[in-house]
Amino acid sequence: MHRGSLYLLALGTFAVGTEGFMIAGILPRIASDLAVTATAVGQLVTVFAFAYALSSPILTALSGHMKRSTVLVGAMGMFVAANLFAAIAPGYPWLMAARVLLAFSAGLYVPGANALAGALVPPNRRGFAIAIINAGLTVAIALGVPLGTLVATVLSWRMTFVGVAVLSAIALTGLWIGLPKDIGAHLPVASLRERFNVARRPAVLATLLVTTLWATGAYTMYTYLAIFLREVTGIHGAQVGYILFTWGVSAGVGVLYGGKLVDRLGARVVILPCLLLGGLSFVVLSATAHFVPTAYALAPVVLAVVVWGLTHWGFYPGQQARLMGIAGLHLAPIALSLNASFMYLGFSLGAGMGSLIMLYSHAANLGWGAAAFELAALALMTWLSRAEAGAPAESSGNA
């Protein structure tokens, strides 16, 4: 099963995930130190996600003639340098530039790691292999992000980027030494035209739209979670890290068991309940903000966060496996790269939507906006499932 290679790839996604998700926990401190508004810092998320969505397919296509090991090592090396750049950024524009560089490197690394994982195992183990790679992201949420929040509280937010640079350097060393140089040599790398041709297929495009709606909902809430928690429950600083830890542990359980359930039951059986319960968890968050006194708000908020983490990341391996089934193994790298781009497009839209809610309303309403996108994703996925149920045999049992 090439377990060693899978775990090395997951180590890289752990580093990427720590940096990508930690902004939510340290957002108030960056805003205070750089003398900008919280919504301005939120744009660091918007720009990062948009740059990832735009650059990922382009950079993957341009690097198609290179060895997969060289691409992954190079992307991780660039990630190390960009974190150090962020740590010494003298002002907001420089930090924004660093986030763009981080997006470029992450957008090249993560889809490549996922595609390689899916090709290293038999089809009946594909969901679990993808879950291992994405477990690096969820472990980062459970451990790296809360630790980053603690470091920002005790030292400074700049030291969180230094810490991620060190973590990334460890991942880089592991990939350089342990990843076979010819690994994935058989994997085709598509041109931009081929990617466009795959994306324009109705079944693929509709499925990618589900990914975007799902991601938009999550980041409408996640980007400003620290502010939401402060206003609704009164917790702040390092205490936010405890909530992020709870979410991360739930996410880790969700992604691992989601992958196993996909292999056993099929993707649709996992995806639909995850979208429904995820949407309801956001409803609970805003309902708590409006109708539960601050002294009693923590318990329902934590419960909703647990359900959110379980279902949000339980959805992801199912969606990955579904796309691979629709596109076919020979087009799986394209489909997974597109899925990453559409996911980060959703993250960008969600951060932007969260900013609008913060500007024209208040944090208590973030859950309503998040739930609307999750339920829209559920409606679209339900329609697709009904359409496919009446169609001829599908390309994969996991679809």
C-alpha positions in Angstrom: 0.0 0.0 0.0 3.1 2.2 0.0 2.2 3.3 3.6 5.6 4.9 4.1 5.0 7.2 1.1 1.5 8.0 2.2 2.6 9.1 5.7 5.4 11.2 4.2 2.9 13.0 2.0 0.6 13.5 5.0 3.5 15.1 6.9 3.6 17.8 4.2 -0.2 18.4 4.4 0.2 18.7 8.2 2.5 21.6 7.7 0.3 23.2 5.0 -2.8 22.7 7.2 -1.2 24.3 10.2 -0.4 27.5 8.3 -3.6 27.5 6.3 -6.0 27.2 9.3 -4.2 29.1 12.0 -5.2 32.6 10.9 -8.6 32.2 12.4 -7.1 31.7 15.9 -4.6 34.5 15.7 -6.7 37.0 13.7 -7.4 39.4 16.5 -3.7 39.6 17.5 -2.6 40.3 13.9 -5.2 43.1 13.6 -4.1 44.7 16.8 -0.4 44.5 16.0 -0.6 45.8 12.5 -3.3 48.4 13.4 -5.8 47.1 10.9 -9.4 45.9 11.3 -10.4 42.3 11.8 -12.1 42.3 8.4 -8.9 43.5 6.8 -7.0 40.5 8.4 -9.9 38.3 7.2 -8.9 39.3 3.6 -5.6 37.5 4.2 -7.8 34.4 4.1 -9.8 35.6 1.1 -6.7 36.4 -0.9 -4.8 33.2 0.1 -7.8 31.0 -0.9 -8.4 32.9 -4.2 -4.7 32.7 -5.1 -4.7 28.9 -4.3 -7.8 28.4 -6.5 -6.4 30.3 -9.4 -2.8 29.1 -9.3 -3.2 25.4 -8.5 -4.3 24.1 -11.9 -1.9 26.5 -13.7 1.2 25.6 -11.7 0.3 21.9 -11.8 0.1 22.0 -15.5 3.3 23.9 -16.0 5.2 21.5 -13.8 3.8 18.4 -15.6 7.1 17.6 -17.3 8.9 17.3 -13.9 9.2 14.3 -11.6 6.4 14.2 -9.0 9.0 13.9 -6.2 10.8 17.0 -7.5 7.5 19.0 -7.7 6.4 18.0 -4.2 9.9 18.7 -2.7 10.1 22.1 -4.5 6.6 23.1 -3.4 7.5 22.3 0.2 10.8 24.3 0.0 8.9 27.3 -1.3 6.5 26.9 1.6 9.3 27.1 4.1 10.6 30.3 2.6 7.2 31.9 2.4 6.6 31.3 6.1 9.8 32.9 7.0 8.9 35.9 4.8 5.5 36.1 6.6 7.3 36.1 10.0 9.4 39.1 9.2 6.8 41.0 7.1 7.1 44.7 8.2 3.5 45.5 7.5 0.1 44.4 6.2 0.9 44.5 2.4 4.0 42.4 2.9 2.1 39.9 5.0 -0.5 39.8 2.2 2.3 39.1 -0.4 3.6 36.3 1.8 0.2 34.7 2.0 0.0 34.7 -1.8 3.4 32.9 -2.0 2.1 30.4 0.6 -1.0 29.8 -1.6 1.1 29.1 -4.7 3.2 26.5 -2.9 0.2 24.9 -1.1 -1.8 24.8 -4.3 1.0 22.9 -6.0 1.6 20.5 -3.1 -1.8 19.4 -1.8 -3.5 18.3 -5.0 -0.4 16.5 -6.1 -0.2 14.6 -2.8 -3.8 13.6 -3.1 -3.6 12.5 -6.7 -0.4 10.4 -5.9 -2.1 8.8 -2.9 -5.2 7.8 -5.0 -2.9 6.1 -7.6 -0.8 4.2 -5.1 -3.5 1.9 -3.8 -6.2 -0.4 -5.3 -9.6 1.3 -6.0 -11.2 -0.3 -2.9 -8.7 1.4 -0.7 -8.7 4.8 -2.4 -11.0 6.5 0.1 -8.8 5.5 3.0 -5.6 6.5 1.3 -7.0 10.0 0.6 -8.2 10.1 4.2 -4.6 9.5 5.4 -3.3 12.5 3.3 -6.1 14.7 4.5 -5.6 13.5 8.1 -2.5 15.6 7.9 -4.8 18.7 7.6 -7.1 17.6 10.4 -4.2 16.7 12.8 -2.9 20.2 12.0 -6.2 21.7 13.1 -6.2 19.5 16.2 -2.6 20.2 17.3 -0.9 22.8 15.1 -3.6 25.4 15.1 -4.3 25.5 18.9 -0.5 25.4 19.5 -0.2 28.4 17.1 -2.9 30.2 19.0 -1.0 29.6 22.3 2.3 30.7 20.8 0.7 33.9 19.5 -0.7 34.5 23.0 2.5 33.8 24.9 5.1 35.2 22.4 3.7 36.8 19.2 1.8 35.9 16.0 5.0 36.2 14.1 6.5 33.3 16.0 3.6 31.1 14.8 5.0 31.5 11.2 8.5 30.7 12.5 7.1 27.5 14.0 5.4 26.5 10.8 8.6 27.2 8.9 10.4 24.8 11.2 7.6 22.2 10.8 7.7 22.6 7.1 11.5 22.2 7.0 11.1 18.8 8.8 8.5 17.8 6.3 10.8 18.9 3.5 13.6 16.8 4.9 11.4 13.8 5.1 10.2 14.1 1.5 13.7 14.7 0.3 15.2 11.6 2.0 12.2 9.2 2.1 10.2 9.8 -1.1 11.3 7.5 -3.9 12.6 9.7 -6.8 10.6 7.8 -9.4 7.3 7.6 -7.4 4.3 8.5 -9.5 6.2 8.4 -12.7 3.3 6.8 -14.4 0.8 9.5 -13.4 -0.3 11.7 -16.3 -0.3 15.5 -15.8 -2.9 17.3 -17.8 -2.7 20.5 -19.7 -4.9 23.5 -19.0 -7.1 22.6 -22.0 -7.5 19.0 -20.7 -8.5 20.4 -17.3 -11.1 22.7 -18.9 -12.5 19.8 -20.9 -12.9 17.8 -17.7 -14.4 20.7 -15.7 -17.0 21.4 -18.4 -18.5 17.9 -18.2 -21.9 18.4 -16.5 -21.5 15.7 -13.9 -18.1 16.9 -12.9 -19.0 20.6 -12.9 -22.1 20.1 -10.8 -20.1 18.0 -8.3 -17.4 20.7 -8.1 -20.1 23.3 -7.4 -21.2 21.2 -4.4 -17.6 21.4 -3.2 -17.6 25.2 -3.5 -20.9 25.6 -1.7 -19.7 23.3 1.1 -16.5 25.2 1.5 -18.1 28.6 1.3 -20.4 27.7 4.2 -17.5 26.5 6.4 -15.3 29.6 5.9 -18.1 32.0 6.4 -18.0 30.9 10.0 -14.4 29.6 10.4 -12.6 32.8 9.3 -14.2 34.8 12.2 -14.6 32.0 14.7 -12.4 33.6 17.3 -14.5 36.8 17.2 -17.7 34.7 17.3 -16.5 32.8 20.4 -15.5 36.0 22.1 -18.9 37.7 21.6 -21.1 34.7 22.2 -19.3 32.8 25.0 -16.8 35.3 26.3 -13.7 33.2 25.7 -10.6 34.6 24.0 -6.9 34.3 23.6 -5.5 30.8 24.3 -9.0 29.6 25.2 -9.9 29.8 21.5 -7.2 27.2 21.0 -9.2 24.7 23.1 -12.2 25.1 20.8 -10.0 24.7 17.8 -8.5 21.6 19.3 -12.0 20.2 19.9 -12.9 21.0 16.3 -9.7 19.5 15.0 -10.1 16.2 17.0 -13.6 15.9 15.6 -12.4 16.6 12.1 -9.7 14.0 12.4 -12.3 11.4 13.5 -14.6 12.6 10.7 -12.0 12.3 7.9 -10.7 8.9 8.9 -14.1 7.3 9.5 -15.5 9.1 6.5 -12.9 7.5 4.3 -13.7 4.1 5.8 -17.4 4.5 5.3 -16.9 5.6 1.7 -15.0 2.4 1.0 -17.8 0.3 2.7 -21.0 2.2 1.7 -20.2 4.5 -1.2 -19.7 8.2 -1.3 -23.3 9.4 -1.6 -24.4 7.6 1.6 -21.7 9.6 3.5 -22.0 13.0 1.7 -25.7 13.6 2.1 -25.9 13.2 6.0 -22.7 15.2 6.4 -24.1 18.2 4.5 -27.3 18.1 6.4 -25.8 17.8 9.9 -23.1 20.4 9.0 -25.8 22.9 8.0 -27.7 22.2 11.2 -24.6 22.7 13.3 -24.3 26.3 11.9 -28.0 26.9 12.7 -27.3 25.9 16.3 -24.4 28.3 16.5 -26.3 31.3 15.5 -29.4 30.2 17.4 -27.3 30.0 20.5 -25.8 33.4 19.9 -29.3 34.9 19.7 -31.3 33.0 22.2 -28.9 31.6 24.9 -27.4 33.8 27.6 -23.6 34.1 27.5 -23.3 32.2 30.8 -24.9 29.1 29.3 -23.7 29.4 25.6 -20.5 27.4 25.8 -22.1 23.9 26.0 -24.3 24.2 22.9 -21.5 26.0 21.0 -19.0 23.1 21.8 -21.6 20.5 20.8 -22.2 22.3 17.5 -18.5 22.6 16.9 -18.0 18.9 17.4 -20.8 18.0 14.9 -19.4 20.6 12.5 -15.9 19.1 12.6 -17.1 15.5 12.2 -19.4 16.2 9.3 -17.3 18.8 7.5 -14.3 16.6 7.2 -16.3 13.4 6.9 -17.7 14.9 3.6 -14.2 15.5 2.1 -12.9 11.9 1.4 -16.4 11.0 0.0 -16.3 14.0 -2.4 -12.8 13.1 -3.5 -13.6 9.5 -4.1 -16.8 10.5 -5.9 -15.0 12.8 -8.3 -12.4 10.1 -9.0 -15.2 7.7 -9.8 -17.0 10.1 -12.1 -13.8 11.1 -13.9 -12.1 7.7 -14.0 -8.6 6.9 -12.7 -6.9 8.2 -15.8 -8.4 11.6 -15.2 -8.4 11.5 -11.4 -5.4 13.9 -11.0 -7.3 16.5 -13.0 -10.5 16.0 -11.0 -8.7 16.2 -7.7 -6.8 19.3 -8.7 -10.0 20.9 -9.8 -11.7 19.9 -6.6 -9.0 21.6 -4.6 -9.3 24.8 -6.7 -13.1 24.8 -6.3 -12.7 24.2 -2.6 -10.4 27.1 -2.1 -12.6 29.2 -4.3 -15.3 28.4 -1.8 -13.0 29.3 1.1 -12.3 32.7 -0.6 -16.0 33.3 -1.1 -16.8 32.2 2.5 -14.2 34.6 3.9 -15.6 37.3 1.8 -19.2 36.5 2.9 -18.0 36.4 6.5 -16.5 39.9 6.1 -19.8 41.2 4.7 -21.7 39.8 7.6 -19.2 41.4 10.0 -19.3 44.7 8.3 -23.1 45.0 7.9 -24.4 42.9 10.8 -22.5 41.1 13.6 -20.8 37.9 14.4 -24.0 36.2 15.8 -25.3 36.0 12.3 -22.4 34.1 10.8 -24.0 30.8 11.4 -27.1 31.7 9.4 -25.0 32.6 6.4 -22.9 29.4 6.7 -26.0 27.2 7.0 -27.5 28.7 3.9 -24.5 27.5 1.8 -24.4 24.1 3.4 -28.1 23.5 2.7 -27.7 24.7 -0.8 -24.9 22.2 -1.3 -27.2 19.5 0.2 -30.0 20.5 -2.2 -27.7 20.3 -5.2 -26.2 17.0 -4.1 -29.7 15.5 -3.6 -30.8 16.6 -7.1 -27.6 15.0 -8.5 -28.3 11.8 -6.6 -31.8 11.5 -7.9 -30.7 12.3 -11.5 -28.0 9.6 -11.3 -30.4 7.0 -9.8 -32.3 7.1 -13.0 -29.2 7.0 -15.2 -27.4 3.9 -16.7 -24.6 2.2 -14.8 -22.1 4.6 -13.2 -18.4 4.6 -13.8 -17.6 3.6 -10.2 -19.4 2.1 -7.3 -18.0 4.8 -5.1 -19.5 7.6 -7.1 
